[in-house]
């Protein structure tokens, strides 16, 4: 009888480890006799001492105890709670290394999952240098003509870039009222009224809300007991307009002392204009932050902001990109890859409040947007009207239902010269991809927040007659493992 394989390391064992790679969510990876350990907060190039906390057959997890020798890429995080908070996984990594790692992550997924020979510029240079003896052509080595990624769209400085913040409110173990951010993978609140990646005005707003709650004895929500009033503080800031929204998410029909709340918020001392003070009513026992009902206490139920020359109206419920400066670069890239002619029709799938749609409508003859959230479609129509655009049409429903239905209604003649796709993290539904292929647009622009599902869907498109022409990543969330990618595809000539 064969002996059961013994683990290389055991739970609670402490050991030294060289970190040789980073995982998909930014955790360090090291190996002990071929056995892989994932270590949160460790960085490629670190030599560390760790404690094993969980083991599986081929891999395990360990807690960082000590950095014996720091990586050349390691920097001191600017945020005092960087290790505890679940928001920024890579603040201990230099920004240059973050960018190169994100590019490599995208290229690796497109090669490994998508079967497309995409390489970063640095990767390609190394391959060419390694073939200087002429023993084998680069094309043969790479199984096809390589596609070199265009340089990642970087931030000028990866701090204070978010225009939206959501602060959970609760009590600490001593019963003190606190607001802050959840620790990674928990609902334990780290008390913190400031944040390095949020707008600077949030600190005064959040502290004023806590002051109001203490003064008027307004309770915080307890999610275990489903009691208490204030669940979250939501803020939005128009980066170009300077307009500010403050919204309290409450577990009650009404907010106590609403006039006093408005007065305190309006006089909280920020140097921006507060245009909207609202409450959002969410009385469900749920982890979902926002409910459906909005009550306006002061001003409008929305603020306005610009991305490029396009004006958008944003409510507490609106999906709006949280980094507008990078969003402008992202959408300009999508527009460039689409190469739209004035006579062409564009279908924008998963269009949200019409952010990409309106960018495309500046050039196209017509843009049709599809989105499953009814409120988002109402916002999209309103945003088109706000910008005096009459060449847009928006459909409510799941893209995988709406597009096939419209295609069948047209008798298979639904016109789409260009299709833009900006799906959620899970990627595209198979039925939607099948219909897009039947529509046979000349060009497809795929905007993705997940390199893995992007590569999966690109593989389908490439196998069915499209070729990848251009790839570019965009850093929307500095300090985190997240990366956006734009891929331009073109239908092959038959």
N, C-alpha and C positions, 0 to 999 in steps of 0.2 A: 504494500500500500504506500502510495507516495505521501510524503510529509506535507502538511499544509504550509504554504509559504509564510515565512515570518516577516513582519514589518521591519523595515530598516530602522525606523524610529518609533518610539512609543509615546502615548499621550502623557503629558506633563514632563517629558524629557527636555532638558536644556542642552543646546548645542550651538556650535558656531557654523555660520553659513555664508557663502559668497553669493550675492545676488547678481544673476547673470541676465535677467530679462524682466520685462514688465507684463503683467496680465492685462486682459481686455478692459478691466475697470481700474487699472493703475496700481495694483498691488505688486510688490516685488516677488520674483520667482527665483528660488534657489534649488539645487539638487544635492541629495545625499545618496551616493551610489545608485544614481539613476532615479531615485524616488523624489518626486516634486513636492516642494512646500511653497505655499502662498503666504506672504507676510505683508499685512497692511502697514503702510508708512515706510516700508523699505524701498530702496531705490537702486536701480541698476548701477553696479560698481561699488555698492556698499559691502563691507564685511561686518556681519552682525551676530549678536548672540540672541537666540530666540527660545521661546518655550512652546513646545508642540501642544496645541489645544484640541485638535481633532484629526483623526487618521481615517483614510479610506484605502481601498486596495492599491491604487496607483498614485495617489496624491494625498496631501494633507494640508492643514492650516496651522500656522504658528503665530504667536504674539511677539512683537518686537520688544526686547528687553534692553538692549544696549547696542549702540553703533560703535563697533570696535575701530573701524577705519571708514570714514565717510567717502562717498562717491565724489568724483570731481564735479558732478552735476548737482550735488546737494547744496541747498541754500537755506537760510533761516527763514521760516514762514513769517510773514508780516502780521498774520492774524494770531492773537493770543490763544484761541481755542481751535486752531486748525486740526489738531489730532483728534479732538473729541467730536467736533461737528461733522455731520455727514455730507456737507455741501461741497467742499473743495478737497479732492483726494490727492492733488499734486502740487500743493503750495510749497512743499519742501524741495521741489525740482525746479531747476533754472528754466526760464521761459523758453530759451532757445531749444533746450532738450525736450520740453513739452511739445513744441511744434514739430520737431523732427520725429518724435515718437508717434504723434497723431498721423502724420503723413505716412509713416511706415505701416501703421495699423490699417489704414485705408488700402494701401497698395497690397499688403499681404492678404487681406480679405478678398480683394478682387482677383488676385492670382489663385489663392488656395480654394476659395468657394466658387468664384465666378469663372475660373479658367481663362481669365483675360490677362495677357502679359503686361501688367501695369507696374511701373517702377518709379520710385522717387528719383530725383536727379542725382542724389548722392549714391543711391543703390546702383544706378546705371553706370555712373563713373567708375565705381569699384569693379563692376563686371567687365567693362571695357578695358580697364587697367590690367585685370587678370587674364585677358585674352591677347595681350600684346605680343605673344609668341606666334600668333596667327594659326595655331593648331586647329581651331574650330571657329566658325563665324559666330558673331554675337546672336544673330537670328536663329541659328541652329541650337545654340545653347539655351535660348529663351523660348524655344518652341513657337516662333513667330516674330513678326515685327514688333518691337517693344513700344509701348505707349508710355511716354514720360509725363508724369504728373506736373502740372504747372505749380509754381510756388504757392504754398499755403497763404491764405489771406489772414494776416496777423493783426493783432490789436496794437494800437500805439502804446498803451500801457494797460495791463490786465487788472485794473482796480476800478471800483465804483462804476461798473459798466451796466449793471442791471437797472431797468426802469420799473421793476415790479418786485415787491417783497411781501412775504406772508409770515407773520410772527405768531406762533401759537402762544396762548396765554394760559397760565395755570398756577400751581403752587409748588414750592420746593418741599423737601422732607420736613422742614421746620414750620411749614404753613405760611411762608412768606409769598406774596404775590410776585410772579415773575413772568417775563416774556422773553423770547429768544428763538432758538433753533433746536430741532431735534438732533440728538446724538445719532450717529450712523446706525441705521437699521433698528431704531427704537422710537418710542414716543416719549422718551425722557427729555425734558426741556433743559437745554444749556442756557442759563440766564445771560443774555447778551442783547443790549439795545442798539448796538452798532454792528456794522458788518463791512468788511473790506471791499466786497464786491457790490454792495448795494449803494444807493444814493446817500449822500451825507445827511440829507434832511431827515432821514428815517429816525435817527437817534432822538431828536427833539420830539417828533410825533409820537413815537412809542412811549417815551418817558412821560409825555403829557397824558396819554391814554391811561397809563398806570396811576398817575397822580389823580386823574378824574375818578377812576375806580375806587381808589382808597378814600378819597374825600367824600364820595356819595355812596360808599359801601355797595358798589356794584360787583357781584361775584364773578369769578372766573369759572369756566366750564370744567367739569370733571367727567372725562369720557368713560370712566369705569362705572360711575353712578348715574351718568346721564343727567346730571344736575348742574346748576350754575348758568350764568348768562353769556359772558364774553368768551368766544371760542378762539378767534384769530383777529389779528389786525392786518388789514391788507392796504398797501399803498401802491400807487402808480404815479410816475413822474414823466411828463412830456419832456424828452431830452432837448428838443428844439424850441418848444413853446414855453417851457418852464411851468406849465400847469401841473397842479398836484391834486391827486384824489386820495381821500382817506375813507376806508370802508371798514366798519366793525361787523364781523360775522357773529351773530348772536343766536342763542338757544332760547328765544322768547318772542312773543308777538310784538313787543315794543321795547325800545331801549329806555330805561329810566332816565329822567333828567336830560332829555334830548337837547333842550335849549342851552343848558349849562355846558353840555358836551361840545356843542357847536362853538360856543363862545371860547372855551378853553383851547380847542384845536385852532381856531382862527387866530388866536393870540399866542401860539406856541413858540414864536420867535424865528421861524425859518424865513429865509430871504427870497422865497418863491411864492407864487400866487396860488392859494388854495381855492380851486374852482369847484370841487365836488366833495361833499361829505354825505355818506350814505350808510345805511345798515343793510346787511344781507341776512335774511332769516333762514336758518337751517336748524330745524328741531328734530332731525332724524338722528338715530343712534348709528353713526357712520363715521368712517375715516375720510369721506369726501368732504372737502373743505367748504365749498360754496353750495348754498341752497338756490332755489329758483327765483325767490321773491326779493326785489330790491325796493327799499324805501329811501327817498331822497330827503335829507335833513337840511341841506344847504346847497345852493347853486344848482348845477345840473347833475344828472345821473352819469355823466361822462366827462372825459377830458379829450383834448385833441392834440395830435402830434403829427409830425411829418417823417416820412422815409423818402429821401430825395425830394422831388417836387410834389409827391402825392400826400394829401392830407387824410388822416384816419381819425375816426371818432371811436373812442375806446371806453367801454363800460367795465364795471367790475367783473362781468362774466365773459368779456371778449377774450378770444385767443389773439394775442399780439406778441410778436417776437420781443424777448426781454432785453436784447442788445441791439438797439436800432442802428448804431453806427456800423456794426458788422453786418447787420441785416441788409443795409444798403449795398454793401460790397457783394454779399451773397446773391441778391436779386439782380444786381448789375451783371454778375457773372452768368446767371441763368438766362438773362436777356441776351447777352453776348453769344452764349452757346446756342440759343434758339435761332438766332440770325433771321428774325421775322421780316418778311416783306409786307408792304402796305396792303397787298391784296389777300393776305393769308388769314385763315381762321385758326384760332388756338383753343384747345380744350385744356382747362386747368383743373386737375383732379385733386381732391382734398384741399380745396381752395381757402378754407377758413373764412376770415372776414374780407377776403379778396386782395390780400397784400400782393401776391405774385400776379394775380389777374390784372390788377390796375397798372402794374408795371408793364405788362405785355400789351395792354390796351392802348398804351401811348403810341405803339407802332402798328399793331395788327388791324385788319379790317373789322374783325369781331373776336371777342373772347367769351367762351362759355365756361362758367365755373360750377363745380359740383362739391357739395359739402353736406355731411350728415346732420350737423347741428343746426336746427331751425334759426336760433338767435344769431348764429354766425352769418347765415345767409341774409337775414334782415340787415345786419351790420354791413355786409358786402354791398347790398343794394344801396344802402344809405351812403356808404363811402363813394360809390360810383357817382351818385347824384351830387355829393359834396364836391366832387372834382369835375363836374359837368361832363361826364363820360356817358355817351349814349350808345356805345358799341359793345356793351356787355350784357350778358344774360346769365342768371344764376338759378341752379336747380337744387332743391332740397332732397337729400336722400343719400344712402350709401353709394359711393362711386361704383361699386361692383354690381349694384342694382340699376342705378340711373343710366349709366352709359350703355349697357346691353339693351335696356328698354328703348332708349332713344335710337340706338342703332337698328333695332328691329322695326321701329316705327318708320324709319327712313327707307325701309326696304334695302338695307345694306349700303345706302348711299350717304351716310352721315359724313360730312366733310370735316376733316381735321388735317391741316397741313403740319401743325406742330402740336404735340401733346406734352404738357408739363405735369409731372407727378411729384407731389410732396407728401408722402404718406406718414402715418404714425410709425412708431418704432418697429412695429410688427411687419411693416412692409405692405406690399400689394396683395390683394386677393387674387387667386388663380383665375377666377372668372373675369376679373377686370383686365388682367394682362392679356387674356385670350381675346377679349373684345378690342383692346387697343391694337393688337396684331391684325385683327380683321379690318380695322379702320385704316391701317397701313399709312400712318403719317410719315412724311418725309423725314422729320426729325423728332426725337424724343429727348426731353431734358428731365433728368431724374434728380431731385433734391432729397437728400436723405440725412437723418440723424442717427442712423445705425449702419455701420459698414458691413455687418454680417448679412442683414436682410437686403441691403442694397446689392451686394454681390450675388445673392441668390436670385434676385429678380433680373439683374443684368444678364446673368447666365441664360435665363429663359429667352430674353430678347435677342441675345447674340445667336443662340441656337436656331432662332426663327427668322433670321434675315437682316439683323441690324449689326452694325459695328461701332465699337467705342471709338470716338474721335478725340475727345478731350476729357480730362479729369482734373478737378481742383478741390482741395479741402479748404474749409473756412473755420477759424478758431472763434467760435461764438461764446465759449465758456472757459476763459483762462483760469488755470488752477484746478480744473476738473479733467476727467478722462473723456468727456464728451467732445465730439467733432462732427461738424456738418460737411457734407460732400455734394458737389455738383458734377454729374456725369452727362456729357453730350453724346447722343447716339444718332447715327444716320442710317437710313434704309439703304441696303446694298442695291446696286443696279442689277436688274434681272436680265 
